[in-house]
Amino acid sequence: FKLFEGVFGTSDEVLGAIESGVDFEKRIADIYQRCRLPEDISAAFDQLQKELSDEIKAAMSDTRRKLLENFDDEVREKLKIREQDSQAILNQFEQRLMQLTRHELDGKADFFNHAAFDLYHLPKEADPGTIPLGRYELPRRSGDALTYRLGHPLAEVVIRQAKQRSLPTATLEFDYGAHDGKVSILEPLLGQRGVLSLSLLRVEALDQVEEHLLFAAITASGKSLDREQAQRLLSLPGQVIQPTVALSAAVTDALETLTDQQEAALHQTIAQRNATFFETEAAKLDAWADDLKVVLEREIKELDRQIKDAKRAATAALTLEEKLAGQKQVKELEKLRNQKRRSLFDAQDEVDEQRDRLIAQIEGKLEQTSELLRLFTIRWSLG
């Protein structure tokens, strides 16, 4: 990078990364005192950057290392860190895909890091014609490996296999210390335990199907976790302590209440969005009607002017032939004007009919049909 970009056209990435015995501020002040022309100033900055290049690189490397170690995961996801310095930090979807793949291909693949694995045995339902054995890597990685991503036939098999599995209520222990990163919103939950359920809500409305994940989680003391906390909790490393456990009716009711509240809120959001869609479509129809009305009224007004001129010309005509020709022209213009008026009325009727059709069409689609599927429920503890 260029440290002094932004100074005379060149970005200021991080000036404060330098820590040494060099009095940095004095060096810059000296440059401005000695140099008067822009090219002299630019050359002086280039020389200073060259002298401090090793220190700049070391400071930036240390800064990035500290960032990766101490920043929250959500902050790291939003920062643009160079790929070679971030040591292949994966985006959220890639992380989840690789975690799921590692679990589902246990005994069928060897994983080398968070971005690559060797597939040596096909999972069930896998098509050898579309899923070859060999090394797979996530996109943007080096080497000649097969590209592994969402949508890949192997990924689809892995996801389908996981979705079809029946999951009994179990006890899981999550290990915050084993997570590579910092998640501030989970730190208040350290040492606590509780229950969590995840449900899939599928809603069909306006000929579209939407799917939403509903998180319901509470601590042993009865405090609810928000959606972000529940999501982050499930992203931590963990282990099954008890493969099957029973939940009390009170706990089950509490989870169902939280799920029902989220479902109701989502239905309300979808209903409001559908109402906005109807208003938008109705506004488009009204705008089209207004435009058509303006055009026709303008044409009718122009015909009125032409008829008036034609009548005046016919009255002023000197011969009978000219008067007859003028009256004929007036009749033709009046006939055309009547046609335009009928077109205006017909257009207004058409708009009303289209609005009625729109209302009937949307009324039939506004009714939401939904299906709620409980994916799993766990007892959890965070240590």
N, C-alpha and C positions, 0 to 999 in steps of 0.2 A: 504494500500500500504506500501511498504518498502522505507523509505526515502533514505537509503544509498545504494540502489541497484546500482551496477556499481562500488562500492568501494570494491576491493578484491572479485569480482565475484558476488556481491549481487546487479540495474538500477538506474540511477539518475533521478527520476521523477521531483521533484522540490525542489532544495535546498534553493532557495531564497524565499520560502513561509514563513519563520520564521522571525518574528519581535518581539523582546522582549529585556529585559535588559541583557540577557545572551550574553556574547561575544562569538558568535558562532565560529568565526575564531580561537580565542585563545583556545577554547575547542578542536578543531580539531588538532591544532598544538601541544597541550599538549599530545594528544593521540599518535601522531607520535614520540614525544620526550620520552615518558615513555615506549612505547611498541616497541618491536623489532620483535617478531614472528608474522606471519600472523594471527594465531588463537587468540593471545592477542589483536591485533588491531581490529579484527572482534568482539570480546567480548566487547571491549570498545565502539565501535560504537553502538552495540546492547543496551548497558546500556544507552548511550546518547539518543538514539532514544526512549527508554522507558521513560526516564525522560521528554522528550519533546513531547510525543505522543499527549497529549491533545492540546498543542499549535499547533502542526502540523495539526491535524484534523480541528481545528478552522480556521487556516490560509487557508488551502486548500478549506474548505467550502466557506469562504469569497471570495477566488480567483475565484472559479467556479461561485458564484453568480454574481460577477462583470463581469465575462466573458459573462454570459448569458444576462446581462443587456446592455452591451456596445459594444459587438462585432457585426460586420455586420452579417446578416443572412448567406451570402455566406461563411463567415469564420466559423461560427458555424456549418454549414453543413459539413465542412471538418475536424472538430476536433473530436477526439474520446473522448467523455465524458461519464462517467459511467452512466448507465441507471438510477440507483436510485438517483443520484445527479442531473441529467438533468431534472428531473420531466417530464419524458415521452416526451421529444422533438421528434417530428415525422420527418421522412425523407420527402423529397419534395413530393413524390408521395402520401404518406399517408396523408399529409396535404391537398393536393388538393382533394383527394378522400373523406375525411371527410367533407371538406367544401361543396363539391357538394352534398354529401349525406344529410347533414343537411338542405340544401336548398330544395332538391327534396322530402325529407320525412317530410317536414313541415306539422304538423297536423297528422302525422302517427307514429311519434317516439319521445321519450323524450331523449335528449342528456344531459349527465352528465359532460362530459369533452371533450377534444379533441381526445379521444381514445375509447369511449364507448357510446352506446345508447341502449334504450329499444324500440324494434319495436312492436307496438300494433295493427297496421292496415297495411295490405298489399297494396302496390301501384298497379296501373293498370298493367295488363299483367304479374303480378307475379304469379308463380306457387306455390300453397301451399305445393305441394309435395316436392319441393326442397328449399323452403324459409320458414322455420318455424318462428313463432313469438317468441319473447324473447329477451334476452340481447345479443348484439354483441360487440366484442372488436377487436381492431387491433391485429395483431400477436405480440408475446412476452409480452403480458400483463398478469397480474395475474388473478386468478379466473377460474370459470368453464363456462364462456360465450362462445358463438359461435364465431369462428374466422372470422373476416371480413377483406377482402383483395381484391385487383384487381383480377378479374377472378371468384370471388364468384357470384353465380346466382343473389343475391340481388344487388351487385355492377353493374353487367351487365344490370339489369333492370334500375337502377338509371342512368347509363351513356346513355343508349339508349333513355330513356325518355327525358334527357336533350338535346341530339343531335337532336331529332325530333322537338324540340320547335322552332317556328319562333320568331326571335328577332328583333323587330323594332329598328330603330335608337333612342337612348335615351341619356339623360344627367345624368352622374354619378359623385358623389362627393366622392373622396377617402380621408380617414382620416389617415394621417401618424402617428399622435399621438396615435391612437388606436391600432396600430400594435405592437405586442410584439417582438420588436427587432429593430435593426438599419440597415438601407439600405442607405449607403452613396451615391450611384449613383442616388438616387431619391431626395436627399436634395437640389440640385440646382433647382429642379422643384417645390419646395414648393411655394405656392401662385400663381402658374401659371395654365393655362388652355389650352386645345387644343382638338384634335380629334384623334381617334385611330380606326383602323379596323384590324380585324383578318380574314385571309383566310386560307383555307385548299387546298393544292396543292397535287393532286394524280397523280403520274407519273408511267407509265408502260414501262419497257424496259428490254430486256434480260429475258423475262418471269417472271419478278419480279415486284411487285407493291410496291411503296414507298409513304409514306404520310409525308408531311412537313407543319408545321404551318408558315405562313408568317405574320409578324407584320408590320403594317404601322402606324406610329404615328408622329404627329407634334404638336408643341406648337402654340399658337395664333400668335406668332411672326414669325412663319414659320420655326422654327428650328426642325430638325428631331430628334427623339429619336432612340437610337440604340435598338437592339433586347432585350438585357438584361434589359434595362430601361423599355421597354414596358411590358416585362414579370413580372418584379417586381411590376410595377404599378398595374397590375391586381391581384396581390397577397394581396394587402392591403384591409382592411375593407372599405366598401363604402355603399352608399345608392343612390337610384334612385331619382333624383330631378325632371326630366321631363321624363315621359314614352315614349313620341314620340317627335322628333324634326326633322326639315328639315335642310339639308346641302346645301350650295351654290355649284354651278357647279365648282367653282375654288377649293374649298376644296376637292370635290369628285375627281377632276382631279389630285390633288396633292397626294392623297392617292393611286389612281390607278397607278400613276407613280412610287411611292415607291414599290408597290406590283409587278409591271411589272419588275422592276430592280432586285428584289429578285428572281422572277421566272426565269428570264434569267440567273442569276448567278447559280441557282440550276441546270438548264438544262445543263449549261456548265460544272459544276462539275460532273454531272452524265455522260455526254458524255466523259469526260476525264477518269473517272473511267472505263467506258466500253471499252475505247481504251486500257487502262492498262490491262483489263481482256483479250482482244484479244491478246495483245503482250505476256502475260503470257502463254496462251494456245498455241500460235504459238511456243514459246520457248520450251515448254514441248514436242511438236511434233518434233522439230528440235533436241532436246536432245535425244529423243528416236531413231530418224533416225541415229544420230551420233553413239550412242551406238551399234545399229545393224550393222552399217557399219564397226566399229572397230572389232566386233566379226567375221563377215564374212571375212574381209580382213586378220585377224589373221589366220583363218582356211584355207584360200586360200594359204597364205604364208607357212603354215605348209605342205599343200599338195604339193606345189612346192618343198619343201625340200625332202619330201618322194618320189616324182617322180624322182628327181635327184638321190637319193640314189638307187632307184629301177633300173634305167637305168644303173648306174654304176655297180650294182650287176649283171645285165643281161649281160653286156659286158664282165665281168670278169668270167662268168660261163664257165665251162670246157666241159660240155656235152650239146647236143642239147636240151634234155629235160629240163635242168636247164635254158637254154636261152629262150625256149618257155614259161616256167613258169614265168620267169622274165618279158618278154614282156607282158604277160597277166596281171600281176600285174600292170605294167605301164599303160596299157589301162584302167584298172579299176580305178586307181587313177586319171588319166586324165579325165575320165568320171565324177568322183565325183567332181573334181575341176571345170569342166564346169557347173555342177549343182549348185555349190556354187556361181559361177560367175553370173549365171542366177538369183539365189536367191538375189544376191546383186542388180542387175538391177531391179528385180521385187520389191524389198523393196524400192528402190529409187522412182519407179513409184507409189507405194502404198502411200509413204509419200506425193508425189505431189497431189495424189487424195484426201488424207485426208485433206491436207491444203486447197484444193479447196472446199471440203465439209464444212470445218470449216468457210471459208470466206463466203460461201453462207448462211450457217446457221446463222452466226452472223450478216450478212448484213440484213437479214430479221428481226432480233430482235433488231438491233441498233436503228431503228426508234422509237423515243419516242412518246407515246401518253399520253396526260395529260388532267386533268380536274381541273379547279380552282373553288372552292366554297367559296363564301363570307359568313362567319359565323355570324359576327355582326360588327356593327360600333357604336361608342359612342362618345359623347362629354364628356370630362373629366375635372375635376378640382382637384387640390391636395392641401389640407389644413392641 
